Amino acid sequence: MALTLDLIYKNVEVKGAYVTVAVVTLGADKAEMNFSVQTCAEPNCEPLTYVYHATRYDMDGENPFKQAYEYLKTLSEFEGATDC
């Protein structure tokens, strides 16, 4: 599971950047999850960026990774991202 999108990194256009959720941890109350996101120029290369996000976690919903990707797609920085 991953996302792709075009982005600008250090004033260089990166077409088809590869975005993956690397680690998901659930909060003690299992109502929130924290996860790391890495963006690479292509699959299996050194990350260009590595950031953390937090959002609500639905225990009755999809698996945590799927929920993380769905959350990312609601953020303006991932507008236009597609599943791959």
C-alpha angles and dihedrals in degrees: 000000000000144000130236128205142152115253145161116247118184090340092308121114113234112195117203097006112189117234122192136177104231106182133012123193125181123222120246091261092045089230095105134043132199121204142174123231125200125193120203132180087237138353117294099014135114112292118255090200136012118191139162129233136183130202142153117289122218109208089196093049134079121309115293095256092053090048090050092053092047090051092050091055089060092060120093092230089062096043109141094020115146132205117253 
